[in-house]
Amino acid sequence: MLTILLQRLAQMAFVMFGISVMVFLIFFATPGSDPAARIAGKNAAPETLAAVRHDFGLDQSLPVQYAVMMKKLFVTGDLVSFVNRGLKVVPAIVEATPVTLSLVFGAALLWVAGGLAIGIAAAAFRGRLIDRLLMILSLTGVAIPVFWLGEMTNLLSQNRLHDTLFFSWVPALGYVPFAEDPLGWFKALLLPWFTLALGFIGLYGRVLRASIVEIYQEDFIRTARAKGLSESRILLRHALRMSLVPFVTMFGLDFGALVGGGALMTEVVFGLNGVGKLTYDSLQSLDLPVIMASVLYASFFVVVANALVDIAYLMLDPRIRSN
Amino acid sequence: MTSPLLQVRDLSVSFASRKGQTAIIETLSFHVDEGETLCIVGESGSGKTVALMSMLGLLDPRSARVEGEALFKGRNMLQASERELQRIRGREIALISQDPMTALTPVHTIGWQIVEQIRTHTGLSRRAAEARALELLGEVGIARPRMVAEQYPHQLSGGMRQRVVIAMALSCNPSLLIADEPTTALDVTVQAQVLDLLRRLRRDFGSSIVLITHDMGVVAEMADRVLVMYGGRVVEEGQTEAIFSDPWHPYTWGLLDSIPPLDGPRPERLFSIPGSPPQPDRRPAGCIFRPRCRAALPECNLAPPRQRGADRNALCFLDEGERPVARSAARRSEEQPA
């Protein structure tokens, strides 16, 4: 078990290194373009360009440039945006991280719980009316775009019905740090959580139902029936665990991608200044240092989430544990 | 005469298919007495497994339609509620399934799975159930029960897993044990051990056993009575010695002739019944075996009568007088393959 974990950790470090090299090469070694010009932004003065060249070691070899960049990102943390004059990139990301983490963690809790509930209920009543209704509802959930749902939620809770009993508790858009006001944090995030989670609840419910129904074809389910177990026990103790493998796989990918900036639409709609919003803004202004840093940050979370998924496999299936 | 442990009358099973209902089993009747071993033989697709699964309520009710009557200790299993069936399954009728490699839930330990069954049917405490599980594992000849109980199915060999499945089936002292080709997936040496085990269990616990197989060798070794199935029907039924010494139905001739002889000159090639069993939706009218039968008569286009004798019957037009002639004629034609 421990060796598997250590192996995973080493693999993670290696993958991270690979990603950083690739990202670096894309930005700094694309033929026919001058990285200095891109870092300095449009219409930069010749002095700025010279300063950038010197600052990023662009007159030196590629490995040195890579080392300088990594030093700026991880050691000194003094990477500065030239487009957005004087913005310190690393602190900006550090500041945005708790917003994104709060949003995605809360939504993840909701969608895991909702996906489990829908998948299990639909599988238990498969072929019957409840199953069909749940599947139609989840398909609807999957089909509703997040930005539309977010805007509609805002329209109702911030404008039209804000003064009614239902929505008078909803605070103004924006993020409230947990440390300052836990209740305010919760109120500010509740609707964004539901908005972000809805599509995932539908998707995960459908995937879970499909994999439970598939597991029901297995011989060991027949054995469980022949043992005289109750249907609920067969579902929860014999079918569910193996059915969770695709569920967990998807969760790892989605969670990593969302923390890494994929929640940007929810963040933009609800005025949450998270990593997604930061990436979105930097893409609009082609702010190379910020893009570079946020891509690396995102890849970190994707890699970590995948490692956690592998550990979850170990817990779910003893067959993986032993080899 | 006491009533048999299990009495199946006119069992019919059909499955929903694109072309409407397809009959898999038609008016099947048989019985199992207390303490006897009944072997059900027949090729794959003859409906052996489906017949018993339908009785236990293990077929998917959305696609399978089951009619008839299956009285187990006087209760009709086909009319029983799901709750009643759950009480009978695993407690009074236990199932040993064909493939031990896939019959156990991969994510739970062996001990956990046996304890689960014991605790479902009895009020034993966890500790007592665990002790019983270890005892059972010992009884089926597992050398280190304590270690095996803590292992997962994938850590055991096929033979070991089949022992575990048998131990689990026995955990509540069932009065009827259904073994669905319990040795097909195993090595020959392990097969012999598993059969030995089943025989010992019958002796020690006095349970009745229904053994589904397509191996006539296994039948000769294990059975008190034999039920030969073809195309969803019983084509012949009788005591084991009677079936082996004087088979009535041409299909049974074929099954017996395809066993390699133990002594005498080695045959150049073994006999095999020509053709393959018909798909359930393409069964011919009249006698289902007719297209493959070496002794087919013109009247075989009609539904064959059931020939009856003391304690046995066969579904065929050939009666007592015609049988020996027909069989020797069939033998000759076997020796000169077309």
Interface residues (C-beta under 8 A of the other chain):
Chain A: G127 E218 D219 F220 R222 T223 A224 R225 A226 K227 G228 L229 S230 E231 R233 R237 H238 R241 M242 L316 D317 P318 R319 S322
Chain B: L56 L58 R62 E82 L85 Q86 R87 I88 R89 G90 R91 A94 L95 S97 D99 T102 A103 L104 T105 P106 V107 H108 E116 Q117 T120 H121 Y152 H154 Q155 V165 M168
